[in-house]
């Protein structure tokens, strides 16, 4: 092997193969911005994805977490175009300029945040027959909810952010969640579970909550920062805080919120999820080497559950950090697009589960 010839591989070719299931054409540019702060191997990198209409809330996450973040930023970009070929007024150039303004707006970005770009010409839903060429989009679409989201290739973007994370542990998090407690230290303290984390046999669940009144959940500066304050809000009549998406019980109820509430604050306790089911989609801390997210899923519905389902089949057990929590920051949803995407992904997820079990 020592005398084996080395064959250089072009980076673009390698990345095209690595993300072969992405909608074509999609170009991945790793480390468009690279953080300069010290990265410790046993720290936890938040891996997330951002579109231009979420820059504001992403900045809040960066300033609140103050730890390593690996983010995939989607920029709608014309197929077969180069940046040099686009006029300064082109929406793609405008988006990159806005990204630069964001990255230089706080010292925490250059200290903690690695930015990877996903460039694609898709400006709306990724459903068959509905691809849109961003070259014909108007500038204002970058600001509208749901526009310019590149077919919402959420699992491609998740995998990109995780692939280029520089720590042993990662947390797969949506950008609109506020980090309220220091679970980074909890990971380091939970030695027995950490051993399983490093071996890819465990994932730590950070329970998710949301405000019953959406207006109360707009300003994360008012969110509780400890479990005692959180529990008080859940016990009000009516409760100010509830478990996340409580109306869709399969999504988060396997976390066992009654058990979570029953454990005193500051206990340091970690308990095992005993009633896993295939719709379960918590926010988890895990080894960056666990199974990858299936990239056929685009848009809302089942995409994250598919990631967790394949982890579960590979032998990963889920454990809940009983002192910690996340809170969803309220925002409007593009309901029509979500309905269509959920309908598509429901069928895909059904087929995916059967396929995954038969491998």
Backbone torsions as a table, in degrees:
resi	resn	phi	psi	omega
1	UNK	NA	-27.2	-177.0
2	UNK	-63.1	-28.9	-177.6
3	UNK	-97.0	4.2	-179.1
4	UNK	-64.2	138.1	-179.8
5	UNK	-69.2	141.1	176.5
6	UNK	-92.2	132.5	179.0
7	UNK	-112.1	108.7	179.9
8	UNK	-66.0	142.4	179.1
9	UNK	-118.2	126.2	176.0
10	UNK	-59.2	135.3	-176.3
11	UNK	-58.9	-42.5	-178.9
12	UNK	-62.9	-38.0	177.9
13	UNK	-66.7	-43.8	179.1
14	UNK	-60.0	-45.4	-178.6
15	UNK	-69.7	-33.1	176.4
16	UNK	-63.2	-38.0	176.7
17	UNK	-71.7	-41.7	-178.8
18	UNK	-60.3	-33.7	-179.3
19	UNK	-117.3	47.1	-175.2
20	UNK	-65.5	-21.3	-179.4
21	UNK	-87.8	-2.7	178.8
22	UNK	-68.8	155.3	174.0
23	UNK	-59.7	136.7	-177.8
24	UNK	-99.6	133.4	0.9
25	UNK	-92.6	135.1	170.8
26	UNK	-130.6	125.3	178.8
27	UNK	-108.1	130.0	177.8
28	UNK	-103.5	127.6	176.8
29	UNK	-119.6	100.9	-178.4
30	UNK	-74.2	148.6	173.8
31	UNK	52.4	47.4	171.6
32	UNK	-59.0	-39.1	164.8
33	UNK	-125.0	136.3	-179.7
34	UNK	-121.8	128.8	-178.6
35	UNK	-69.1	155.2	-177.4
36	UNK	-110.1	-4.0	-179.0
37	UNK	-74.0	161.8	177.4
38	UNK	-64.8	131.3	178.1
39	UNK	-113.1	117.3	179.1
40	UNK	-94.3	135.6	-172.1
41	UNK	-60.4	-33.7	-176.7
42	UNK	-92.0	12.5	175.5
43	UNK	-80.7	177.1	-179.8
44	UNK	-116.4	119.5	175.4
45	UNK	-91.5	125.6	169.4
46	UNK	-74.2	125.2	173.6
47	UNK	-107.5	128.5	-174.8
48	UNK	-149.8	179.0	-178.8
49	UNK	-138.0	145.3	-173.2
50	UNK	-140.9	139.9	167.6
51	UNK	-113.0	166.6	-169.8
52	UNK	-61.8	-23.6	179.9
53	UNK	-80.0	0.6	180.0
54	UNK	-118.5	17.1	-178.1
55	UNK	-61.0	-39.4	-176.8
56	UNK	-62.5	-48.3	-178.1
57	UNK	-70.7	-28.9	176.2
58	UNK	-65.3	-40.1	177.5
59	UNK	-60.8	-39.2	178.0
60	UNK	-63.1	-39.0	177.6
61	UNK	-64.0	-44.6	-179.5
62	UNK	-60.3	-46.7	-176.7
63	UNK	-71.8	-26.8	-179.4
64	UNK	-82.3	-39.7	-175.5
65	UNK	-76.6	-47.1	-178.8
66	UNK	50.9	50.8	176.6
67	UNK	-150.8	177.9	-175.4
68	UNK	-63.7	135.1	178.4
69	UNK	-133.7	132.7	172.6
70	UNK	-116.7	115.4	-172.0
71	UNK	-123.9	136.7	170.0
72	UNK	-97.1	122.7	178.6
73	UNK	-107.9	120.8	176.7
74	UNK	-85.7	128.9	174.1
75	UNK	-120.5	113.8	173.8
76	UNK	-58.3	128.7	-172.0
77	UNK	-145.9	133.4	-178.3
78	UNK	-60.0	141.9	177.5
79	UNK	-62.8	140.5	174.5
80	UNK	62.8	20.2	177.1
81	UNK	-104.9	156.7	172.2
82	UNK	-114.5	158.8	-179.3
83	UNK	-60.6	-38.4	-177.9
84	UNK	-65.5	-23.6	-177.3
85	UNK	-84.5	-9.5	-175.5
86	UNK	-94.2	141.8	175.8
87	UNK	-68.1	156.7	-177.6
88	UNK	-61.9	-22.6	-179.0
89	UNK	-89.3	-1.2	-178.2
90	UNK	-65.9	140.9	-178.6
91	UNK	-55.2	-34.2	179.4
92	UNK	-67.1	-40.1	176.8
93	UNK	-66.0	-41.8	177.3
94	UNK	-59.1	-42.6	-179.9
95	UNK	-63.6	-42.6	178.7
96	UNK	-65.9	-36.3	176.3
97	UNK	-65.7	-39.3	177.1
98	UNK	-65.5	-37.5	176.9
99	UNK	-63.2	-41.5	177.8
100	UNK	-63.4	-42.7	177.4
101	UNK	-60.0	-42.2	177.8
102	UNK	-62.3	-47.8	-173.8
103	UNK	-65.6	-30.1	-179.2
104	UNK	-94.5	5.4	-175.9
105	UNK	-82.9	-14.2	-179.0
106	UNK	-149.6	139.0	178.4
107	UNK	-64.4	-17.6	-180.0
108	UNK	-68.1	-24.9	178.2
109	UNK	-65.6	-54.1	-177.7
110	UNK	-67.2	-23.8	179.5
111	UNK	-79.6	-36.4	-168.6
112	UNK	-122.2	-20.5	-163.4
113	UNK	-108.6	122.8	169.2
114	UNK	-97.8	127.6	-177.8
115	UNK	-111.6	128.7	176.2
116	UNK	-119.7	136.3	-177.5
117	UNK	-97.0	142.0	167.9
118	UNK	-118.8	111.4	-178.1
119	UNK	-104.5	127.4	175.9
120	UNK	-154.3	156.8	-177.0
121	UNK	-86.7	3.5	-175.4
122	UNK	-83.1	128.7	-174.8
123	UNK	-115.7	0.7	-178.7
124	UNK	-147.4	-148.5	-176.7
125	UNK	-61.9	148.3	179.1
126	UNK	-93.4	8.5	-179.4
127	UNK	-64.7	148.7	-178.6
128	UNK	-52.5	133.7	177.3
129	UNK	84.2	0.6	-176.1
130	UNK	-121.9	18.5	176.4
131	UNK	-66.9	141.2	179.3
132	UNK	-124.5	137.9	179.2
133	UNK	-86.9	119.3	-175.6
134	UNK	-67.9	-17.6	179.5
135	UNK	-60.2	-20.6	-179.5
136	UNK	-106.4	9.1	-179.4
137	UNK	-83.3	154.4	177.0
138	UNK	-84.6	155.7	-176.7
139	UNK	-57.4	-35.7	-174.1
140	UNK	-70.4	-13.0	-178.5
141	UNK	-65.0	-23.4	179.9
142	UNK	-63.2	-22.2	-175.8
143	UNK	-97.2	-10.1	-173.5
144	UNK	-88.7	141.8	178.1
145	UNK	-57.7	125.3	175.4
146	UNK	88.6	-18.5	-179.7
147	UNK	-82.3	152.5	176.6
148	UNK	66.0	27.1	-175.4
149	UNK	-99.6	19.0	166.4
150	UNK	56.9	38.7	-175.8
151	UNK	72.3	6.6	-179.4
152	UNK	48.3	58.4	-179.9
153	UNK	-80.0	62.7	-169.9
154	UNK	-57.1	-42.6	-176.3
155	UNK	-74.5	-31.0	171.0
156	UNK	-61.0	-46.4	-177.8
157	UNK	-67.7	-37.4	177.0
158	UNK	-62.1	-45.5	-179.3
159	UNK	-64.2	-37.7	177.7
160	UNK	-60.7	-49.5	-178.9
161	UNK	-61.5	-39.4	-179.6
162	UNK	-72.4	-41.0	-178.8
163	UNK	-55.5	-38.0	-175.3
164	UNK	-100.4	8.6	173.3
165	UNK	-65.6	146.4	-173.5
166	UNK	-111.1	17.0	175.5
167	UNK	-121.6	164.9	-179.7
168	UNK	-67.8	-35.9	-176.0
169	UNK	-110.6	146.2	177.3
170	UNK	-133.5	155.9	171.4
171	UNK	-121.4	121.6	178.8
172	UNK	-83.6	104.9	-170.8
173	UNK	-130.6	141.3	170.9
174	UNK	-79.1	145.5	-170.9
175	UNK	-67.2	-19.9	-176.5
176	UNK	-91.6	22.5	174.1
177	UNK	-109.7	137.7	178.3
178	UNK	-91.5	130.1	173.9
179	UNK	-80.3	117.8	-171.6
180	UNK	-108.0	-19.9	-176.1
181	UNK	-135.1	165.0	-176.8
182	UNK	-90.3	74.6	178.3
183	UNK	-78.7	-8.7	175.1
184	UNK	-61.8	-44.2	178.1
185	UNK	-69.0	-33.9	179.3
186	UNK	-62.3	-36.5	177.8
187	UNK	-62.9	-42.8	-179.5
188	UNK	-68.4	-29.8	-178.2
189	UNK	-80.4	-28.9	-175.2
190	UNK	-83.6	73.2	-167.4
191	UNK	-61.4	-44.2	-177.2
192	UNK	-64.3	-44.5	-179.9
193	UNK	-67.4	-36.1	-179.7
194	UNK	-60.4	-37.2	177.3
195	UNK	-57.7	-43.1	177.9
196	UNK	-69.5	-33.1	176.4
197	UNK	-60.6	-48.3	-177.8
198	UNK	-62.5	-30.8	-179.8
199	UNK	-86.4	-0.2	179.7
200	UNK	72.6	26.2	-178.3
201	UNK	-111.7	3.2	-179.2
202	UNK	-147.0	153.1	172.5
203	UNK	-137.0	139.6	-178.9
204	UNK	-98.4	124.8	-179.7
205	UNK	-90.5	128.8	170.3
206	UNK	-103.7	110.5	-174.4
207	UNK	-58.2	142.7	-176.8
208	UNK	-110.4	143.2	-179.4
209	UNK	-134.3	165.6	173.8
210	UNK	-149.1	158.9	178.7
211	UNK	-79.1	138.6	177.6
212	UNK	-64.7	-39.2	174.9
213	UNK	-96.4	114.5	-173.7
214	UNK	-57.7	-33.6	-179.7
215	UNK	-63.9	-31.0	178.9
216	UNK	-69.1	-20.5	-177.0
217	UNK	-97.6	14.3	-178.0
218	UNK	-79.9	-35.8	-172.3
219	UNK	-110.4	102.6	-175.5
220	UNK	-70.6	-11.7	175.3
221	UNK	-64.3	-20.5	-179.5
222	UNK	-95.4	0.6	-177.1
223	UNK	-72.4	148.5	176.3
224	UNK	-63.8	151.4	-178.7
225	UNK	-116.5	3.9	177.3
226	UNK	-145.5	160.9	-174.0
227	UNK	-65.9	-37.3	-179.3
228	UNK	-58.4	-45.5	178.8
229	UNK	-66.1	-38.8	178.2
230	UNK	-60.8	-49.4	-176.6
231	UNK	-62.6	-37.1	177.4
232	UNK	-58.8	-40.6	-179.8
233	UNK	-69.9	-30.3	177.9
234	UNK	-75.8	-18.2	-176.6
235	UNK	-99.5	0.6	175.4
236	UNK	-66.7	162.8	-179.8
237	UNK	-122.9	106.0	-4.5
238	UNK	-74.5	161.3	-177.2
239	UNK	-66.0	138.7	175.3
240	UNK	-77.2	-34.9	179.8
241	UNK	-116.7	142.9	175.7
242	UNK	-133.2	166.5	172.6
243	UNK	-60.2	150.1	-174.8
244	UNK	-65.5	131.5	-179.9
245	UNK	50.3	50.4	-177.5
246	UNK	-59.5	-27.5	179.8
247	UNK	-68.8	-19.6	177.3
248	UNK	-111.9	80.4	-172.0
249	UNK	-55.4	-40.9	-177.1
250	UNK	-60.9	-24.1	-174.6
251	UNK	-66.4	-38.4	-173.7
252	UNK	-136.6	-7.6	-173.3
253	UNK	-67.1	-19.0	176.2
254	UNK	-63.8	-16.7	174.2
255	UNK	-62.5	-22.7	179.5
256	UNK	64.2	71.0	-178.5
257	UNK	-61.2	-37.9	175.8
258	UNK	-56.4	-40.2	177.2
259	UNK	-67.1	-39.5	177.7
260	UNK	-58.0	-46.5	-179.4
261	UNK	-65.3	-31.0	-174.7
262	UNK	-75.4	-16.0	-177.2
263	UNK	-89.1	126.0	-176.7
264	UNK	-60.8	148.6	176.1
265	UNK	-58.7	151.4	176.9
266	UNK	63.2	24.5	179.5
267	UNK	-77.8	-24.4	-174.7
268	UNK	72.4	11.0	-173.5
269	UNK	-77.3	146.4	173.1
270	UNK	-126.9	125.2	-179.9
271	UNK	-121.7	153.4	-173.4
272	UNK	-86.6	141.9	171.8
273	UNK	-75.8	120.9	-175.6
274	UNK	-108.4	-11.3	-176.9
275	UNK	-122.9	56.2	178.2
276	UNK	-65.4	142.4	169.4
277	UNK	-143.5	162.4	-162.4
278	UNK	-69.7	-12.9	177.3
279	UNK	-91.4	-1.7	-176.9
280	UNK	-64.4	128.1	-177.9
281	UNK	-142.5	62.3	179.4
282	UNK	-75.0	173.3	173.3
283	UNK	-95.8	123.2	-167.3
284	UNK	-127.6	151.2	169.3
285	UNK	-101.3	132.9	-172.1
286	UNK	-153.8	169.2	170.2
287	UNK	-66.8	143.8	178.4
288	UNK	-70.7	-5.8	-175.9
289	UNK	-101.4	7.8	176.5
290	UNK	-69.6	177.5	-178.6
291	UNK	-57.4	150.1	-177.0
292	UNK	-88.8	161.0	178.9
293	UNK	-75.7	137.0	178.4
294	UNK	-68.9	122.7	-170.5
295	UNK	-86.0	2.7	174.7
296	UNK	-73.0	-20.0	-178.1
297	UNK	-80.2	122.1	174.0
298	UNK	-126.9	144.5	177.5
299	UNK	82.2	-175.6	-174.4
300	UNK	-76.2	147.3	173.8
301	UNK	100.0	113.3	170.6
302	UNK	74.4	-10.4	-175.2
303	UNK	-62.2	-46.7	179.7
304	UNK	-75.3	-36.6	176.7
305	UNK	-58.9	-36.0	177.9
306	UNK	-64.4	-39.0	176.2
307	UNK	-59.1	-47.9	-176.2
308	UNK	-69.8	-36.0	-179.2
309	UNK	-63.0	-44.4	-179.9
310	UNK	-68.3	-34.6	173.5
311	UNK	-60.4	-45.5	-179.1
312	UNK	-61.1	-43.9	179.5
313	UNK	-64.4	-28.3	-179.4
314	UNK	-78.0	-6.0	178.2
315	UNK	109.0	8.4	179.3
316	UNK	-76.3	132.0	172.4
317	UNK	-102.1	149.8	-177.5
318	UNK	-108.1	133.3	179.5
319	UNK	-126.4	139.0	-175.7
320	UNK	-99.4	131.1	173.9
321	UNK	-81.5	107.0	-168.3
322	UNK	-75.4	-10.7	179.2
323	UNK	-101.0	-1.1	-166.6
324	UNK	-124.1	161.8	-177.2
325	UNK	-165.3	161.9	172.5
326	UNK	-123.0	153.6	175.9
327	UNK	-129.0	131.9	179.8
328	UNK	-73.5	132.1	175.4
329	UNK	-89.0	119.8	-171.9
330	UNK	-62.4	143.8	173.2
331	UNK	-160.8	166.7	179.1
332	UNK	-79.1	154.6	178.2
333	UNK	-115.8	151.2	174.2
334	UNK	-88.3	86.6	-166.8
335	UNK	-64.2	-38.4	-178.1
336	UNK	-62.8	-45.8	178.8
337	UNK	-63.5	-40.7	-179.9
338	UNK	-62.5	-39.8	179.1
339	UNK	-62.4	-45.6	-179.2
340	UNK	-64.9	-43.0	-177.3
341	UNK	-69.0	-39.0	177.1
342	UNK	-62.7	-40.1	179.4
343	UNK	-60.4	-45.1	178.7
344	UNK	-64.6	-47.5	-174.7
345	UNK	-72.4	-24.4	177.5
346	UNK	-60.9	-45.2	177.9
347	UNK	-67.5	-43.2	179.7
348	UNK	-61.3	-41.6	-177.8
349	UNK	-67.1	-37.2	177.4
350	UNK	-60.8	-45.9	178.0
351	UNK	-66.6	-40.1	-178.8
352	UNK	-61.2	-43.4	-179.0
353	UNK	-62.6	-43.0	178.5
354	UNK	-63.4	-44.3	179.7
355	UNK	-62.5	-44.8	-177.7
356	UNK	-64.1	-36.8	-179.1
357	UNK	-72.6	-22.0	-177.1
358	UNK	-95.9	-2.2	-178.4
359	UNK	-65.7	NA	NA
